[in-house]
Amino acid sequence: MGWVLVIEENQSTVEEIKDAIAQFDQKAALVHFPNSQSFLDWMDKLQKHEPNLDPPVPADKFLGLITAIESWKFRDVKLIGKFKALFIQKGFAQTEDEIFTIFTAYETADFQKRRFEYRSVNNLIFKPFDKLVLQQLLEIAFGG
């Protein structure tokens, strides 16, 4: 049991992710942002300790981040590793916790996978999703 950040513009993709997670962890909470800018605005408020954070931070342990690559500028992708450190600093997870990062993307002729390979990224899942593959990869990310 814990919570996951999902940054994804397409609501049907968010529902697919939610349904896949529910297959193995019905108590996991999803905190959704439609794009990286709304997430960065939320992070700014979080760092400033602003009250009434919307969406609120769940009380459970932070598990990881699932984000659409197309939501980010390439240079901003490198910030993702820093978010993990901030979440540990804020007490959402412990230093020894495995915090996953999964990118989602559309496979196109000009997509350069190597540009997004970082040690902090656990997996890259191409859209549209194969439901079983999505479920299995998420279950592995959750530690199962």
C-alpha positions in Angstrom: 0.0 0.0 0.0 1.3 3.4 -0.9 0.9 6.2 -3.5 2.1 6.9 -7.0 2.4 10.1 -9.0 1.1 9.9 -12.5 1.8 12.7 -15.0 -0.2 12.1 -18.1 -2.4 14.3 -20.3 -4.6 11.5 -21.7 -7.3 10.5 -19.1 -7.8 7.1 -20.8 -4.1 6.3 -20.3 -4.4 7.3 -16.6 -7.4 4.9 -16.3 -5.4 2.1 -18.0 -2.6 2.7 -15.4 -5.1 2.8 -12.6 -6.8 -0.4 -13.7 -3.5 -2.2 -14.1 -2.4 -1.2 -10.6 -5.8 -2.3 -9.1 -5.1 -5.8 -10.4 -2.4 -6.3 -7.8 -2.8 -3.4 -5.3 -6.3 -2.2 -4.7 -5.2 0.2 -1.9 -2.6 2.1 -3.9 -3.5 5.8 -4.3 -2.8 7.7 -7.5 -2.0 11.4 -7.5 -2.6 12.6 -11.1 -1.3 15.7 -12.9 -2.2 16.4 -16.5 1.3 17.7 -17.4 4.7 18.4 -16.0 4.0 22.1 -15.5 1.1 21.4 -13.1 3.3 18.9 -11.3 6.1 21.5 -11.0 3.7 24.1 -9.7 2.5 21.5 -7.1 6.1 20.7 -6.2 6.8 24.4 -5.7 3.9 24.7 -3.3 5.1 21.6 -1.5 8.5 23.0 -1.0 7.1 26.3 0.3 4.9 24.3 2.8 1.7 25.9 1.5 -1.4 24.7 3.2 -4.3 23.1 1.3 -2.1 21.4 -1.3 -4.3 20.2 -4.2 -4.1 17.4 -4.7 -3.1 16.6 -1.1 -0.2 14.3 -0.3 -1.5 10.8 0.8 -0.5 9.6 4.2 0.9 6.4 2.9 4.5 5.8 1.6 5.5 7.2 -1.7 6.2 4.4 -4.2 7.2 6.1 -7.4 6.5 8.1 -10.5 4.9 7.2 -13.8 5.2 10.0 -16.4 4.7 10.6 -20.0 7.9 11.6 -21.7 6.0 14.0 -24.0 5.0 16.0 -20.9 8.6 17.0 -20.3 11.3 19.1 -22.0 14.4 17.0 -22.4 16.4 19.1 -20.0 13.7 18.8 -17.3 13.8 15.0 -17.4 17.0 15.2 -15.4 15.1 16.8 -12.6 13.2 13.6 -11.9 16.1 12.1 -9.8 16.0 15.2 -7.7 12.3 14.8 -6.9 13.1 11.4 -5.4 15.5 13.0 -3.0 13.0 15.7 -2.1 10.3 13.1 -1.4 12.7 11.3 1.0 13.6 14.6 2.6 9.9 15.4 3.1 9.4 12.0 4.8 7.2 10.5 2.1 9.7 7.6 1.7 12.8 6.3 3.5 16.3 6.4 2.1 16.4 2.7 1.8 13.0 2.5 0.0 13.0 1.5 -3.7 11.3 4.4 -5.4 10.5 3.6 -9.1 10.4 5.9 -12.1 8.6 4.7 -15.2 8.4 6.7 -18.5 5.7 6.2 -21.0 6.0 7.2 -24.6 4.8 6.7 -28.1 7.2 4.8 -30.3 7.9 7.0 -33.3 10.6 7.0 -36.0 12.4 9.9 -34.4 12.1 8.7 -30.8 15.6 8.3 -29.3 15.3 6.0 -26.4 18.9 6.6 -25.3 18.2 10.2 -24.5 15.9 9.0 -21.6 18.1 6.3 -20.2 19.1 7.3 -16.7 20.0 5.2 -13.6 17.0 6.7 -11.9 14.6 5.4 -14.6 13.4 1.8 -14.1 11.5 1.2 -17.3 10.1 2.7 -20.5 6.6 1.5 -21.6 5.4 2.3 -25.0 1.9 3.4 -25.7 -0.7 2.2 -26.6 -0.3 -0.3 -23.8 -0.6 -4.0 -23.9 -2.7 -4.4 -20.7 -0.9 -7.6 -19.5 2.5 -6.2 -20.1 1.6 -2.9 -18.4 0.3 -4.8 -15.4 3.3 -7.0 -15.1 5.8 -4.1 -15.4 4.0 -2.1 -12.8 3.8 -5.1 -10.5 7.5 -5.5 -10.8 8.0 -1.8 -10.1 5.9 -2.1 -7.0 8.2 -4.7 -5.8 6.1 -7.8 -6.5 
